[in-house]
């Protein structure tokens, strides 16, 4: 309609030089005063005022957050943002980005920002990826009660990004662990999920103490390593219930990828110690599989002569990996999910899986995806108990018990995992479950990686 006033080059459109004076006369911007150009502190403050004025949505978010029947998980660095902050985030996204028909991904959402976004921008497609299935269940439940559409997917980003979100999102929002490695991992996964368009943006939260500016420098170094352009930093945008070490506040960063960002993200070598507390804290030492557990696995293997043994995980000792085939948990899951029938099948006679100490949540997924004749799994006793000792009417337990039989189990203790030995009960197994993602009933909730 504006032809011949505009000229186009690729996906960029500009006014032709010959008509620029005409447009300046028609669209006179000289009357705009400096008050229209707010500094970052003013933008953050204005966002807070707008959120406070949205009284109905704010009241809804206060109920949703206060009704969350879960305590923060220390080893996941859970510190909850205030309901006002969740609403501020949603309104900021809705006001500053064209969300109609867009797809936004939240990497981690223990703050429940997705529930605020669903209320202020109902036309946006929202996906939440989290490693805490309790959070995913709560978001799914609340969304279903109100008729909001939110897709929830389980994933530990140290292991994987669900395939269905790869290169499919217009915006990514995350409040990641406040460590350099945690920030690096979450931003890298965010980059992998963004569409390769000039409008793609990555927004994240980060705060550090005024007494430790070096921490802020480390995170800015991460942005440099990932070749991200920082378009804006809005100080004190986020407020938290707790987090006194950072004055209970964090800035909102808005970043734009460059052509070198995705290759940098894909080249990332993951360190599982990404949190500030707990067994995965950045200060902890890498934990190998305890010798007693290794001896138990060897004893189980010695009772038979399997044609092939595959070691899955990173904690196996070198005397085993030097004589047996080994693969990382990430590599094995990727092989299972993308496998096509070939001469070298990933479904081997014996698979020994090490989930210690970081990846116990993948016990269920290993049982659903693997069809090995025998499974040896090193996993924390409470995790195994919650699955194997579930109510007999539980459909998940019924399915697992109908596929694998426990033939031996050696319990662990508070410091080391136990070992479970399970045998495949039938030679021909349906792989319909291989599309199951975060829960066995995820097909009813819309999640699939």
N, C-alpha and C positions, 0 to 999 in steps of 0.2 A: 504493500500500500504506500510505502514511503519512497518507492523508486520514482525518480532517479536521484533522490537526495542522499541515499545511503549507498555505500559500497561495501562489499563483503570479501573477506580473505580468510578462507577456512571457516572456523567457527566464530570468527571475530567480525563485528559490524561497526562501522564508523561513518561519520558524516563526511560527505565529499568536501574537499577543500573549497570548492567554488560556492558552496552553500553555507559555510560556517558562520559568516557574518549575519546571514538571514536568521539562522537559528539563535544566534546570540541576541538578536533584537526581539525575537518572539518569546524566547525563554530567558528573560532577564533575571540573573541571579545576583545582581549587585545589591539588592535590598536585603539579602540574607545577612543577618548579624552573626557575630561570633558565638552567640548563645546556641546556635544550631550545631556547632561543632564541639561536642563535649569531650573532655579529657577522660582517660580511662577510669579514674576514681569516680567521676560524675556518672559515667555510664553504669557502673556497678551500683551506685546509690540509687539511680533512677529505676533500675531493674527491681531493686528491693521495694521501692515505693509502689510500682505497678503491681507487684505480686501481692503486697499487703492490701491493695484496693480490690483485688479479685477475691472477695470475701467468701463466696460460695465454694470456689475451688480450693481455697486455702483451708476452709473448714473440713472439706472432704479429705484433703491430704493429711490433716492433723488426725482425723479418725483412722485413716489407713495406716499411718505410721505408728500411732499409739496402740492399734490393735494387733500389730505384728507380734505373734506369740513366740518370738525367738530372741535369744540373747546373742549379742555380738560374738563372733568367733575370734578369739584372740590371735590364733596362729594365721588367720587370714587378714589381719590388720583391719578388722571391721570397726570403724568409728562412724556413727550415723550422722548424716547431714540433717539439718532442721527441716521441717516441712516447708517453711518459707523458702529455704534454699532450693529444694526440689522444684517448687513452683517457679522460682526465679529462673532456673535453668530452662524449664519448659517454655516459659514466656519469651525468654531471650531467643531461643531457637525459632520459635514461631514468628517472632517479629523480624528477625534479621535474615531468615532464609525462606526460600519458597518451598514449603513442605508439601504442597498439594501433589499427591502422587509420588512423593519421594520415599526413600527407604532410609531409616536411621537405625544404627546399631549401637546398643549400649553394651560395652564390655565390662561386665560386673555391674550389679545394680542392687546392692544391699541397702542403698538409700531409697529405693523405690521411685526414682525419677521417672521411670517409664509410665507409672500410673498417673503422674501429673501430666506428662506429655500426651497421653491418650485422651485426657480431658480437654486440653487447650488446642490440640491439633488432631482431631479425629480422622482426618483424611490421610495422615502419614502412616506408612507401614513400619511398625516397630518390632524389632527383634532384640531379645535380651540373651546374652551368653554369660553363664556364671558356673562356677564349680561347686556352689552350695545349692544342692537340690531343694533344700527347705525354702530358700528364697524364691526359687523358680516355681515351686508349688504354690507359695503364697501369692505371687504375682498372677499366676494362672487362675487361681481361685477368685481373687478380687476382680480380675478382668472379666471372668465369666459371669460373675454376679451382676456386673454393671453393663455387660454387653460391649465391652471394649475388646479390640482385637490386638493382642500382643502375642507374638511367637516367642516361646522360651526354649532354649537349647542348653544342654549340659556340655561343658568342655573345661578341661584344665588347660589354659593357654600355654603352659609349659610343654604340653604334649601335642596339642592340635588346635586348629581353628576349624570349626565345622565347615565342611565343603560347600554347603548351601549358601553360606554368606560370603565366600571368597569372591572378590571383585564384583560385588552386587549391591553395595551400599553407597548412598550419596553423602551421608554424614556419619561420623563416628563420635560418640561421646563416652568418656571413661574417667573414672576417679580411681587411678591405679595405686598400687603400693608405692609409698613414698621412699623408694630406694632407687639408685641408678639402674640396677638390673631389672627391678620391677617395672620401672618406667619404660625402659628399653623394650622389654617384652610386650607390654600392653600396646605401646605405640606401634611396634612392628606388626603385631597382629591387626591393629587398626588399619595400617597401610595396606595389608594384604586383602582386607575386606572392601576397600574403597574401589569404586568404579574408576577407570582411567579417563576421567574428564577434568576439565579445567575448573569446574565448580565444586569438586570434591573437597571437603574440609575435615580436619581432625581436631576435636575440641577435648581438652583434658584439664583436670584440676591438679594443682600442686601447691604445697605450702611448706615453708621452712622458717625456723626461728630467726629472729633478728640477730641473735648472737652467733649464728652459724651460716653466714652467707656462702661459705664454701660448698654447702649442700646444694644451694641454688645453682652454683656454678657447675656442679657435677651434672645436674639435670639439663642445663643449657648445653653442656657438652654432648649429651645424648641426642638432643635435637640436631646439633651439628653433624653428629655421626650418621644420623638418618636423613640428612639433607632436607630437613624441614624448614620452611620459611615461617617465622613467627609473625603473623599479621597483627596480633593484638594480645596484650596481657591486661586483664581486668583485676586489679588488686582487691583482696578481701571480698571477692564475689561470693564465696562459699563460707557458710558458718556451720559449725559442728557441735554436737552434744558430746563434749569431751575434747580430746586432742589438745590439751593445754600446752604441750610442748611447742606447738605452732600457733599459740594464741587462739586456738579454736577457729582458725580461718585459713582459707587457701585461695589463691588466685585462679582465674579461669584463663587458660591459654587457648588461642585460636591459631591453628597452623595449616599451612597449605603445602601439599607435597610437591616435589619437583620430579623431573624425569629420573633422577638417581635415587629417589626415596625407596621405591619398591625393591630394586635390586639389593639395596642395603638391608632392607627388612628381611628379604628372603635368605640372605647370607648370615643371618643371626645365629650364633651358637648359644643355646639356652643354658643358663645356670639356674638350677631349681631353687636356689636360695635367694628368693626375691622379696621376702617380707622383713619387717623390722622385729618381729617377735616369733617365738615358737620354734619348732623343729626345722622350719624352712627360712629362718632368719639369716640375713646376709653375713652375720658374724660367725655362724656355725661352721663346723668342718663337714666336708662331704662324708656321708655315711655309707660304708660298704655293707654288704650283707654279712651279719654276724657269723662267725665260724661254726657255732653250734647249728645254725640253720643250714649252712652249706653242707655240713656233715650229714644232716637228716636227709637232704635231697640226694646226696651221693648214696646213702644207704638204701633209699627207695629205688634208685636207679640200678643198684647192684643186684637187686632181686630179680632182674630180668635182663634180656639182651635186646633192647629196641633197635630197629633197623636205622632209626634216625632220631637224634635228640636236638631240639632247638632251644637255646637259652634266650629268654626275652627279658630285657631290662639291662641296667647299667651297673649293677652291684655285684655281678658274678666275679669270682677270683680268676686270675690269669691261668691257673692250672686247669680250669675248666674251659675257658674261652679259647685256649690254645689247642684244645683237642675236640671241641664241639662247635657247631655252628651257633653264632650269636647275632642278635639283632636288638636294636633299641625298642622300647615300648612304642614310641612314636612310629618307627619304621614298620613294626609288626602290625599295628592297627591300620596303618595306611595300606599295607599289603592285603590285609583281610578285606578292607572296604573297597578296594579297587581290583581285586583278583578276578582274573579270567582263567578258565581252564587251560592248563599248560602242562608241560612235562614235569616242571618243578612246582608242585603244589605247596602252598603255605600250610595246609592242613596235615601236619606231620603226625607220626605215630606217637611221639612224646614231646610235649611242650612244657618247659619249666619256666614259670613267670615270677619275676621279682617285682613286687609292688611296694617294697619297703624302701625308704620310709615316707615317700611323698605321695604315692599314687594309689592308695588303698581304694579310692572311689571307683577305680576301674575294674574291680573284681567282677561286678555284675556284667559289665560289657565284655570282659574276656569270656565269661561263660556263655554269653549269648552269641558271640561272633565266632568263637573257636570250635572246630569240630575234630580236634585231635583225639586219638584213641585214648590217650591218657594225659591228664593235666596235673602238674605239680605247681602249687601256687603258694608263694610266701606272702602272707598278708596278716595284718593285725587281727588278733582274736575277736575284739568287739565287732569289727566289720564283718567277719565271717559268721559270727554268732547271729548278727541281726538278719542275715540272709538265710542261713541254713536252719536256724531255729525259729523262723517266722511261723505264724499260724498255718496249719496244714491246709486251710481253705484259701490261703493267699495264692492267686493264680500264678504269680511269679515263682513262688516256691514249687508249685505243682509242675510248672514247665521245666524248671531246673532239675528237680528230682526225677522227672521223666526222661531227662537227657543224660544226666551224669549221676553216678552212684559214688558216694564217699566210701572208699575202701581202706583209707588210713588217714589219721590226723594226729599231728603232734603239736600240742599247744605251746604257745610262747609265753611271754611275760610282759611286764610294763615296758621293758627296754628292747625287746626283740619280738619279731613276728612269729606266728606259728606256721606250720606247713600243712596244707591240705592236698591229699591225693585223690583224684576223682577219675573214674573210668567211664568212657562213653558207653551208654547202655544199648545203643542200637547202631548198626553199621550204616544205615541210611538215615540221614537227618535232614529235616526241612530247614532251608536257609531263609525262610520268610522273616525270621527275627533279625536278620542282618541289617534291615533298614531301620530297626528300632534305635532311637537315639538316646534320649535322656531317661526315659522311663518306659516300661513295657506298654503302657497305655498312651504313649506319646502320639500315636496316630489320632487319638481323640482330642489331643491338645494342640496339634499342629506343629510339632517339632521334628525336624529331621536334618542332620548335618550332611 
